[in-house]
C-alpha cells in the first residue's frame, strides 16, 4: 500500500500545481482566451479578464508558498527549494493526481472476468427440458444452452485479443499483468473461502483453500520472476570520477540473432548518458541527480526492449 503523504508533502504538491496553472495563464493571450469562449457562450456573469486571472493565479501560488514555509518552520524542517517544488508540480501535471487509469489490457482482463462470471451463472441456471416460449414480440429469447454457447464465443474472442496484446509486450510488462491478475484471483478466492467457512454459500471449503494456496504459490513465483527480469534489464551502472560519463550498460550472456543485431544497435544508440557538471555546487548536483533519474528510467525501458529481442 502506498504510504500516506504528510501535510508538508501535500503543501508542496499543491504549490507546484498552482505554479504551473499560473504559467499556463502567462503563456496565453487574448486570442487564446477568446477561442476557448467560442461555442461556450451562456447567460450569467461576464468572463474575467486575462490579467485578472493571471494575478489571481500568482496570488494563489504565493499564498501557498507562504503556507508551506510556515508549516516547514513550525516543524523545524529545511525550506524545500523552489525548483524542486516546480519540478514536482510538472510531474503531477503530466501524471495527474490519484491512482493511474486502468490500462487497455487491464480493461480487457476485467471484461473477461465479468464474462466468466456471467457464463458461470448461465451454466448454473441451465434448463435441460424447458424451452423459452416465443410470444411474437421482439427477438425470440435464446434457450439456456444457446445462451451458454453465446457467452463461450464472446469469452473466446476476448481471450484471443488478450493473447494478441500480451504477445507484443516486453517480458517485464507481461509478468506484471500476470501478477496483477493472480492477485485479483487470490483476493476473490479468499473472499469466497471466508464466505464458505461461514456457511453462507454452498462451496467446498477444501477446494477453495487449495485454490487459494495454489494462487499464493503462483504469485510468489511470478514475483521472483519479475525481480529476476528487472535485475537483468537494469544492467550495470558505472560512475567514474567527476567529469566522466555515467552509463547504463546492458547485461551480457545471451546472443542476438544476426537479423536483429542492427535493431539492437539502434536501440543502444538511444541510451542517454548524463555527465557530471564541470563545477560541483548544490544546484548543479541537484540538477545532475534529476538528469540521472530521468536517464535511468528511459534507459531501463530501452534495455527491456533489447532483452525482449534476445534468443
Secondary structure as UniProt FT lines:
FT   HELIX           7..27
FT   HELIX           30..37
FT   TURN            38..39
FT   HELIX           50..75
FT   HELIX           82..95
FT   HELIX           104..124
FT   HELIX           144..167
FT   HELIX           171..197
FT   TURN            198..199
FT   HELIX           205..234
FT   STRAND          236..239
FT   TURN            242..243
FT   STRAND          245..249
FT   HELIX           258..260
FT   HELIX           261..269
FT   HELIX           282..308
//
